[in-house]
Amino acid sequence: IIQLPLQTPLFLIQRLDNDISGSSRGCDPLAQTQRSKLQHRRARINQQINKEMRMRTGAENLFRATTNNKVKETVALELSFVNSNLQLLKEELEELNSSMDVYQTDSEAVNVPMIPLGLKETKEVDVTVAIKDFICEHYGEDSFLYDKEIKELMELRQAMRTPSRNQAGLELLMEYYNQLYYLDQRFFSAQKNLGVHFHWYDSLTGVPSCQRALAFEKGSVLFNIGALYTQIGARQDRSATAGIDRAIDAFQRAAGAFNYLKENFSNAPSLDMSSPSLCMLVRLMLAQVQECVFERITLTTQDTHFTSQLRLAQEAARVSDVYLLVQQTMAQPLMKDYVPFSWVSMVQVKSEHFRALSHYYAAVALCDHMWEEEEEEAEKAFLQCHASVPAGPQLSQVLRDPEKRRKLGKAHLRRAVIRHEEAMRVHSLCKILRKMDILQDVLSVTHKRSLDKYSELDREDDFDEIAEAPEIQSHTHQKPDIVPPNFSTVKVTDIFQRLGPLSVFCARARWGPMRVICLNKREGGLGLTLRGDSPVLVAGVVPGGWAEEAGLREGDYIVAVDGKDCKWAKHGEVVHMLKSCSDREVEISVVTLHSHDTQVSMCMSYQVERRAVMLSLCSDKENTRHRLLSGAKGQSSASLLNWNRKKKREGSTITKRLGSAFSLSFGSIRDTEAMY
């Protein structure tokens, strides 16, 4: 137990919480940090919203069903009361989602705050009964033998509900996401659904959604991976280049997660996972990356050279443009009433703020730089800097005349001051942004700087009307990248691997009941041919031999020898077990596959095994499961998301080509078999 003094600063408690939670599987749900309190309040409001919506649904059903006027009046009054409560709860949730200062860095540096995204909340799900029933019915095994595995799965899901805000939290979410691939293969089939309902709440509105599709669980976890990246990016100390680089990486990975979700899912049950919302989030993350790029260039540009200041002006204009695009996306019909007002205000403030900075740096380049005739490159950069040609003399003449440069610089400063004032006006209209002192400080400092520069250039005898300065042409030297999630970075082991190799023992496979075959070795051997690893396949039986008389059939899979499980056993191990029982009767437990789809997958598995045998030509070749699963992991981007996929599955051609592979004579593939 760590005891802290009563006067311990809150930010030290937060750091201690992050250090402790980083080494555990999830954050302590009782940890009293600002972020955990925020998540608890959000979870409480989500539950209240869910309760009010159920009440509203019941009241609406009663209103439609009844014919009594008095009952209708009473129900209508109750509906108005419930709708008022819902509106208040949604406003409270919006205020929580707008608490951007909680996720910002503890550094004293003055930076414009970033917009993070809160995690989606979920209810507890108990899959114990459903998985046990499936193991008993489908796999024909004692479900109580898998209590440990079920408990491990439940603990992993519980831990991923409260991930720590660091790399350990990301790895925890990815670990659970990767486990869902195995869970899907083991227990979810097209013919039968487990009947487990997954409840998730909308990240921004708190509206609950419920589906039985495991892909809804996958998509929600993937959404939280992107949301956690936004929080990690927002908390970075951007007063140094190292922190800016970490923020850029986090926001690019957040954009990659949201974009991956947008491209692979459709018809999402919640609005935060819909295509317009994800498109807005991707653009918002890329805009924040562009802002970080501008901050890094500002830190690394120490000189006041003409071209350096022009580069800053164009970078600032680029940031303004991308935020303007985000603002337009938020104004779309579906998003207009969905996105929090504080987000819309923040994006508009940033668009105006960075547009003002672009004019300010253009004025500094014009007025603080002594022009030299031989600077042809600087002249070329200046001609390309403006989006349109300003009225008056040619720009080349302006550069060589100090007075004309001063007047054009003054015109840019005038536009900068106007933009600063517009940013401050929008800021003052939002109650939540007014509470953010650091944002107000940034706007005030930059506004005062432009005013001071304007006063410095202003003269008493300036009676000429100031020409309108053109907009700065946006340009960037580093475009943001969308970094897709790399699920292979977190290696996981199938929790239910004791059920057997996934290529055979999966939910989509169909086989007959397990049979126990008793064999006695005669002169000439057992009369069977074995092939492959994990599990070993009975490739053929000798007509009239002891194996055929005992009931062993071609195509059976050996799952146990004398009660010892050998689903994962290699070819040589099974042979050794059979030979060690040569002086007595041996019991072989076998199963026979009946599913055509499984035969197709097994044929593909067999082709991989055959290539491995031809390369190694030995009985103790490496288990092909690792090769098959590594291939599946490499294709995780296509295999983990199968809920309302936009891309059509490719499998019909494989079925036609390989569907009759089990009917081939085994004489043509003797190099993979051994007779016993």
C-alpha positions, 0 to 999 in steps of 0.5 A: 500500500502506497501512502501519500501525504494529504497535500500531494498534488493531483498531477503527482497522483495521476502519474503514480496511477499511470505508473501502477496501471501500466504494469497491471492489466487495466486501470484500477476502477477505484483510482481517484484520478481526474480521468477515472472520475470522468470515466465513472461519471460518463458510465453513470450518465450512460446508465441513466440514459439507458434507463430513460430510453427504456422508459420512453419506449415503454411509454410510447408503446402504451400511448399507441396501444391504449384508447383511453384518453385519460391514459393518453394524457397521463402518458403524454405528460410522462413522455415530456418529462422523460424527454426533458430528462434525456435532454439534460443527461445528453447535455451533461454528457456533452459537457463531460466529452468536452472536458478536453483539459483533463486529457492535456499535458501537465506541462506549464508550456502554453500550447493550444489544447488538442481534442481527445476522444473518450472511450466507449463504455460497455456493460459486463458480459458473462459468456460462461454458460454460452461457451460451456454449452457450446463446448459440450454440444459442439465439441463433445467435451466436458465443459467444466475442464475449461473453467480456467480458460473461460475465467481468463477470457472474462478477466481479459474483457474486464481489464480492457474496459479500463485500459491505462493511458499508455502503451500498456493500455494499447497492448491490452486492447490489441490483445483482447482484439486478437483474442476475438479472432480465435473466439470467433473461429471457436464459438461463432458459426453461421448456423448457430449463434451463442446468444450473447448480447454485447452492449456498448454506449455511444462515445458522444451521446451515450445512446446504448446499442446492443448486438449479438454479432461478435464483429460489433465487439471487435469494432467497438474495441477498435474504436477504443484503440483509436480513442486511446491514441487520441488521449495519448497524443493530447497528453504529450508535452509539445514544448519539445520536439520529442513530445511533438513527434510522439503526439504526431505518431499517436494522432496518425495511428488514431486516424489509421484506426478510425479509417480502418474501421470506416473501410471495413465496417458498414451499417454500424448500430451506433452513430459514432461508428458510422461512416460520416462520423469516422470520416470526421474523426479521421480528418480531425486527427490529421488536422491535429497532426498538421498542427503538431507539424507547425509547432515543430517547425516553429520550435526548430526555426530560430532565425528570422530569415525571409524564407523561414518566415514565409515557410511558417506563414504557409504552414500556418495557412495549411493548418487553417485549411485542414481545420476548415475542412473539418469544420465543413465535415462537422456541418454535414446534416448527420453530424451537425446535431451530433458533434459537441458544440465545444468541438465545433467551436474549438475547430473554428477557433483554430481555423481562425487562429492559424489563419491569423498566424499565417498573415502575421508571419508574412508581415514579419517576413516583409518588414523585419528582413533587409532585402538584397538584390541577389536573393532570387530564391527568396523572390521566387518564394515570395511570388509563390506565397500568395494565393492571388496577386494583390492589387497595386504594383507588382510583387517584385517591385514591392520587395525592392521598395522598403516603404511598399514592403511596410505597407503590404506587411501592415495590410497582412497585420490588419487581416491578422488582427481581424482573424484573431478577434474573430477567434476570440469572439467564437471562443467567448460564445462557448461556455466550455471553452471559456473555462480553458484558461490555457486557450484564452492565454494563447489567443490573448498573447498572439492577438497582442503580438499582432497589435504591437507589431501593427502599432510599430509599423503604423505612422502618423502620416499614414493617410493612404488607404491600406490595400487588402492583403491577399490570402497566404497560399497554404503549403506543408513540407510534411503531409500527415500519414494515416498509419493503420493498426498493426495487430501483429505487434501484440502476440497472443496465444489462443486461450482455448487452444486445448480444444485442438488445432483451429484448422479442424476444431472450429465452430464451422466444422461438423464431425460425427461423435468421437469413436473409440477404436481398439486395435491389436497389432498383427503380423504385417502391422496395424493396417493403416496409413497416417499423414500430417501433424496436429492432428494426425490424419488416417490417410488410408486403411488396408482392405481386410486389415485389422484397422478396417475390421475394428472400424477405422475409416479413411479420413478419420482424425486421431485425437487420443491414444490410450486416453492421452490427448494428441490433437496437437501431437506431431506425426512422429509422436503419434507413431511412437505412441502406437509402436509402444503399445505393440504388445497389447491392445491400444485404444484410438479415439478418432473423429470424422469430419462431415463439413464441406467447408472444413474439408476445403480448409483442410485441403488447403492445410494439407497443401501447406503440410505437403510442401513442408514435408517435401522440404524437410523429408523428416518425421519431426517436421515443425508443427504446421499450426504455427505457419497456418496461424501466422498466415492468419495473423498476417491477414488479420486485417481481412479476417478479424472484421466480418460484420457487414463487410463492404468487401465480398468474401472470396471463397467460391472459386476455392471451393470449386477447385478443392472441394473434391480433394478428399476423393483423390487416391492416396497413391499419388502423394506417397511422400507425405504418408507412412504405413503402419 
